[in-house]
């Protein structure tokens, strides 16, 4: 806890020194002053959340190969960003995803829909991070009471709101860079220590993991978690779709492309982020199997925090109290930094899209826009704290996968249609966003995630009629279908001049 406290104080000082929020451009996009390498590392810091560090390691330790699916999906999804989204998005928009979606559409309804989507996805993602905070401190301080863990979640929420209020995008970006470097060093260090424990033989480590797991050698093949019956296999496919397609629709990732000066640096950002995360996720494979080998699944599942405690328990067994303190501090820093980025994205979307362009019809001054964003950040922080307390104890990699399903369902179809289909119109945009978001929310509400099972959010009741835990396999096609049908029924809504202007701007960046 002392290590964590020192980290918070240092990063708050860095945020204060780096902050430059005199204008809306500086607050929301850091004035476009970061290069590709800096923004790529910040992107990896923004993306490598508690789910990546705690949830994936726990899933691999318990289920083996099926847990590694999260690592593969999170990484492969960046190819969609690199090839289809990053450059065109950076050239077309300014602060938020709503800038792109509304460019050649009717401004007010499209910006309102974009803001609703951004806030829902950000809250879903933030709730998962808050749940991770509760589980981590439960392990670190041996806090088993719900009220004690709720207090910890509240403290994390207050700290991350402080980052956003003090530093804006520039300060938050530097926090992401510091945290990404610390996380990579810690992951490499624990991987090295772990391999040394097994004589630098990966074969010995894997054999020990199989011996310690009741599933035996089944942990090296698909099916330990998702192969029991055809329904779980379908859930596996649904989860895969959500992970791979959701990255390109995450608002806090998309917003980072505005912090670089040109499209070339946007592409470099994705390359740097992808390379950094490839190293990280390869290390999670060793850490996950190593946690299973050293501690065993039974000890991991019985510890406070359940699966999420695999990496901290491994750090304690490998490096003692000091390494446990370092790993816990870095995991806490990961949660705070990611939630700060999400809070900034959600508050920016409300201030820029709803307040400035819907309520004030584009006539809001930059000072009032920044002021509204700060107030919104406090409200969103409070909502995420409440949600984190509600889902505390769930596997956070699984919870983040639900946020990915929301992102893929609500944003991906409309972004791709807007950037690549000239005929796409306002009705198609609204149908795509609300159809995807609504279907995903509806199916999740009546799935085993919410009710009907011992691990559900509401275990005491059962109103689940949708059998899959991740709704992506249904809601993502619904979003594309709604966008397509809405466009065909939208009639003559096409603005030829604005469409041509957007095409030139998205390719060249002229006029941004």
N, C-alpha and C positions, 0 to 999 in steps of 0.2 A: 504493500500500500504506500510505503514511503517512496519507492521508485516511481509509482504511478503519480503521486503528488508532485514530485520533482518534474516529471514530464509535463504535467498540466501547466505548472507555473512557467516552465521554459517556453512552451508553445504559445501560451497566452501572451508572453512578452514578445515573441516573434510576430504574432498576429498584430499586436499593437504597433510594433515598429514598422511592419510591412504595410499596414492599412493605409489606403489612400482612397477615400470614398466621397470625394467632393462632388462627383457627378454620377449619374445613373450608369454610364458606361463603365466607370471604374468600379462601382459597387457590384454590378451584375456580371461584368465580363473582364474585370481587371485591366481595362483599357487595351485589351488585345496584346499585352506586353510580354507574354511568355513564348519561348521558342518551342520547337517540336519535342526536343528531349525533355525539357522541364515539364511540359504539359503531358507528355507520355507517362512520365513517372508519377505525376499527379493523378492522371487517369487510372493508373494501376492502383494508386493509393485510395482513390475514390471507389474503385471496383472491388478490390480485395478486402472484403468485409469480414465480419465475424463469422459469416456462413462459410467463407473460404477457409478461414484459419481453424475454427473450432468445429463447425458442423461437418465439413468434408472429412477431416481427420477422424472424427467419431464414426461417421458412416462407413469409412473404409475399415476401421478397426473392428467393427461389429459385423458388417456384411461383405467386406472385401470388394470384389470387382464391381458390384452394383453401386457401391458408394463412390467409386472412382468416376462414375457417370457424370456426377456434378462437375468434377474438374474438367472433363472432356467438353461438356456442354458449355460451361462458362467460357472456355478458351476458344472453341471453334466459332462461337457466335461473333467473335471480333472480326472474322473474315467478312461477314455481312456488312459490318461498319466500314471496313477498309475498302471494300470493292463497290459498295452501292450508296453509302450514306454520307460519310465524313466530309468529302470535298464539296459536294453540292449543297449540303446543309450549311456549312460554314459560309459559302458564298452568298447564299440566299437570305439567311436570317441575321438577326442582330443580338438579341438577348435570349429569346425563348423559342421553343418548338412552334408556338403559335404564330411567330413571325413568318415561318415558312408555310405553314398550312393555310394561312389567311392571305397570302400574298396576292393571289389572283381570284380570291373568293370574297363573299360578303364578310366583312371584317368582324362584326360584333358576334354573330352566332358561332362562327368558327373559332374565334379566340376564346369564347366562353366554354365551348366544348373542349378545346385544348387544355384550358386551365383545370377543368374538372378532372380530365384524364391524368394530368400531371400530379395533381394533389392526391388523388386516390392511389396512384402507383407509389408516390413518394411515401405516403403514410403506411402502405402495406410493407414497403421495404424497411422503413424506420421501426415499425413494430417488431420486426424480426431482430433488428440490432439491439433494441431495448431488452428483448427476451434473453439475448446473449449476455448482456450486462448482468442481469439478475443471476443467471446460472454461473457465471464466472466468479462473482463475488461470493455466492453461496459456497463454492468450492474453496476459495481463497481464505475466507474468514470462518468457514464452517457455519454459515448462517442458514438455518433450515426453515425459519418462520417466514410466512408469506409477507408479513409486514416489514421484516428486515430487508428482504429482497426488493420490495416495493420502494423502500426508502433509497436503496442504491440506484434503482432505475431512475428515480426522481433526480438524484444528484447528477447522474450522467446527462439527463435531459437539460438541466440548468447549465452545465458546462458547455454543451454543444451550442446552445442558444447564445451563450456569451461569445463564442468564436464568431458566429454569424453577425451579431450586433456590432462587435468591435472591428472586425477585419474585412467584412464583405468577401467578394470572390478572391481578391488578391491575398488577403490574410489566410483564408481557408485553403487556397491552393498551396501556400507554403507549409501549412500543417499537413496537407496530404503528401507533399514531397518528403518531409521529415519522417512521417509515419511509414511511408512506403520503404524508405531506406532502412529504417529500424526493423520493419517486419521482414524484409528480405535477409538482412544480416542474421536475425534470430532464427529464421527458418533454415538457413544454410548452416548455422552453428549447431542447431539441435540435430539436423540430418547428419552432420559430420560426427558429432558425439555418438549418435545412435549407431552409425556404421562401424565406428571404432569399437563399440561394445560387442559387435558380432564379427570382429576381425576383418572389417571392410569386405565382408562377403554378403552380397544381397541374397544369395541362395540360402545361407544359414538363417538370415533374418526371416525369410519367407517360410522356411520349414518350421521355425519356432512359432510363427504366427499361426500356421495351420494346426500345430500341436495344441496351442492354447485356446483354439476356437472350437466350440462344439460342432460346427459345420465341417471341420476338417479341410480337405483340399477343395471343397466346393467354393471356398472364398476366392479361388483363382479363376472362376468361370462365371458367366452370367447366370442369374437365376436365384441367388441366395435370398434376395429380398423381393424381386419382381417376377420370379419364375414359378410360383406355386400353382398358378392356374391361368387360363386365358385372360381373365380379368386383370390380374396383376401385370401380365405382359402388355396389355393394352395401356395400363397406367404408366408402364415404362416408356412406351412410345410417346404418350402424351407429355410426360415429363421431359423427354428428349427434345420434342418440338418446342416446348416453352423455353428451355435453357438456350437452345441454339438461336431461336428467332427473337427472344426477348431482349437480348443485349442491344440491338439496334433501335429499340423503342424505349429504353430507359431514359427518362428526362434528365437526370443528373449527369449521365454520360454525354448525352447530346449537347447539353449546355456548355460543356468543356471545350467544344470545338470553336466557340466564340472567343476564347481567351488567347488565341494565336493570331498573328497578323495576316496570314494568307492561307490559301488552300494547300500549298506545298507543306507548310508546317502542320496543318491538320492531318495530312497523310502521314507525316513523320511521327506525329503524336500516336497514331494507332499502331505504327510499326514498333515504336519503343514500348508502348503498353503491352502489345502482344508478346514481344520477346521477354519482357520482365515477368509477365504472368506465366509464360511457358516454363520458365525455370522454377517459379513458385509452385505450380501445380505438379511438376515432377517430384518436387520435394514432399508435397502432401502425400504422394503415394508411399514414399518411404516412411514418413511420419505416421501415417495411418496404420500400415501393416506393423510398424515398429511398436506403436501403442498397444496393438492387439497382442503382439509377441511378449512384451514386457509386463503388461498389466492383466491382460485377459479381458474378454468382453464382459464377463460377470462383474468384475471390479469396476469397470467403466460405467456400466448401466446402473450400478448401485450407488455410485458417488453422487453428491449434489450436482445437479446440472445434467445428469445422464450422459448421453452420447457426447454432448458439448464439452465434457470434462476430459476427453481422451488426451488432447495435446498437453494441457497443464499437468495431468497426472504423469504423463511420460517425461515431461521436463523435470518433475520432482524426482523421479526414479533415476534419471540419467545425470542430472546436475545438482540435485539437492535444492535447498530452500532458495539459494541465490538465483539459479536458473528458473525456478518456478516464479519467483518475483518478477524477473525480467520478462518472461513469457506472458504472465498475467498483465503486466503493465503495457506491453505491446498490444495484447488483445484488447485491453481497455482503450488504448489510444486508437486502435483500429475502429472500434465501435464509435467513439466520439467523433473521429474525423469523418467517417462515412455519413453519420447522422447529420453532422454540420453541413456537409455538401448537399444532402437531401433537403434539409431545412431551407437552405439558401435557394435551391431550385424551385421548391414549392412556393416559397414566399415571393420570389421573383416573378413566377408565372401569374400569381394572383395580382400583384401590384402592376405589372406591365400589361398583362392581357385583360384582366377584369377591370381593375380600377382605372388605369390610364386610357384604355381603348374601348372598353364597353361602357363603363359608367360615365367617364369624362369625355368620351368620343374623340380621343387623341389630343385633347387640349390640356392634359395635366402637365405641370412643370416637373422637372427632374427631382427637385428637392422633396416634393410631396410624394412622388413615386417611391423614393428611397425610404421615406418615413412610413408609408403604408407597408412596404416590404418588411421593415423591422417589426412592426406591430403584428403582422401576419406570422412572422417567425416565432414569436412568443406563443401565439394561439396554436400553431402546428406542433410546437414543442410540447405543449400541455396535452394535446390529443395523442401524440406518440407515446408519451409517458403512460397514459391511461391504457392504451392498447398493449403496450409492453407488459404491463402488470397482468392484463387479462390472459395473454398467451404464454406467460412465463413457464418454462419447463418443456416447451415443444422444441423439436430439432430445428435449429435456425436455418440450416441449409434447405430444409423442406419448406419453411416459411418463405424464404427468399425465392424459391422456385415458384411459389404462388404469385409473388410480385412480378416475376418474369412473365408468367402467363398473362397477367393484366397488361403488361407492356406490349407483348406480342399481339394481344387481341385488340387493344385500343389504338395503338400508335403505328405499328409497323405497316399495316395495309394502307393507311391514309398517307404516311410519309412516302412510301414507294409509288403510290398512285399519283400523288402531287408532283413528285420529282420526275416521273417517267411517262405519265399518261396525260397528254395535253387536253383530252376531252374531259377529264375529271373535274367535277363541279362542286358547288356548295352542298347540294343535297347529298351527293355521294360521300363527302367529307363527314357530314353530320351523322349519316346512317352508319358509316364505317366506325366512327369513334363510339357512338352511343350503343350501336349494335354489339360491337365486340366487348366493350366494357360491361354493358348490362348483362349479356349472356354469361360472361365469365363470373361476374358477381353473383348472379342467380344460381349458376351451377355449383359454385363453391359453397354458397350458403346452405344448399341442400345435399352436400357431400359428406363423407365420413370425417372430413377435416373439422367440421363444426359440431356434428352430433353423431350419436350412434355407436361409438366405440370407446374403449378405456383411455385412448390417447387423444380423443377429440377435445376441442376447446370447451364444449359443454357435454361432458361425459354422462351426465345424469338423464339426458333426454335423447330421443331418437326421432328425427324428422327427415332423415337422409333418404332420398329416392334416387339421387344420381350416384352411381357406384364408384366413380373414379375419384382419386384424391386430387389430381391435377386436371383442370378442365380444358387445357390448351388444345387437345386434339379436336374438340368440338367448337370452342369459342374463336380460335384463330381462323378457321375456314369461314365461320359465320361473319366475321369482320370483313374479310375480303369479299364475300358474297354480297353483304349489305352495301359496301362501297360501290361495287360494280352495278348492282340493281338500282341503287339510288341515283347513280350517274345517268343511267339509261332513262330513268323516269324524271330526271331533273330538267329535261328539255333544253331549250336554248339559253342556258345560263353562262355560256362560255364567253369570256372577255378576250378576244383575239389579241388586242394590243398588250394587255397585261401578261397573257400567256407567252407571247414572243419575248417580252421584256424579261420575264422570269427565266426563260430558257437561256438567253444570253447571259444574264446575271449569274445563274447557277454554274455555268461553264467557265466564265471568265472572272467573276467577282467584281465586274465593273458596276459602279453605282451603289455599292454596299454602304 
